[in-house]
């Protein structure tokens, strides 16, 4: 599978708890701190739910 790099570019402050939990489940700890994941359907679904907060690049 392809690898994707996910970077949080907008704050999760004043966002619903589910979105905050999704950001944490993706392993994102700080703004502008990239994490790598395999592009599985589960990960892509999580990214879709917080797409307004993150930037995704294919590696």
C-alpha positions in Angstrom: 0.0 0.0 0.0 1.0 3.6 -0.4 2.3 5.7 2.4 0.8 9.0 3.3 2.2 11.9 5.4 -0.4 13.7 7.5 0.3 17.1 9.0 -2.0 19.1 11.2 -2.3 22.6 9.9 -5.2 24.0 11.9 -5.9 23.9 15.6 -8.3 21.4 17.2 -9.4 23.9 19.8 -13.1 24.6 19.8 -13.7 21.4 17.8 -16.0 18.5 18.7 -14.6 15.8 21.0 -14.8 13.3 18.2 -12.6 15.3 15.9 -10.1 15.8 18.7 -10.1 12.0 19.4 -9.6 11.4 15.6 -6.5 13.7 15.6 -5.1 11.9 18.6 -5.8 8.4 17.1 -3.9 9.4 14.0 -0.9 10.0 16.3 -0.7 13.7 15.7 0.6 15.5 18.8 1.5 19.0 17.6 0.7 21.4 14.8 3.1 21.0 11.8 4.5 17.7 13.1 4.1 15.2 10.3 3.2 11.5 10.9 3.3 8.6 8.4 0.7 6.0 7.9 -0.2 3.3 5.4 -3.1 4.4 3.2 -5.6 1.9 4.5 -9.3 2.5 4.2 -9.5 3.0 7.9 -6.8 5.7 8.0 -8.3 7.4 4.9 -11.7 7.5 6.5 -10.2 9.2 9.6 -8.4 11.7 7.5 -11.6 12.5 5.6 -13.4 13.3 8.9 -10.7 15.9 9.9 -9.7 17.0 6.4 -10.3 20.6 7.3 -7.6 20.4 10.0 -4.9 18.4 8.2 -2.8 18.3 5.0 -2.2 15.0 3.3 0.7 14.2 1.0 1.5 10.9 -0.7 5.0 9.7 -0.2 
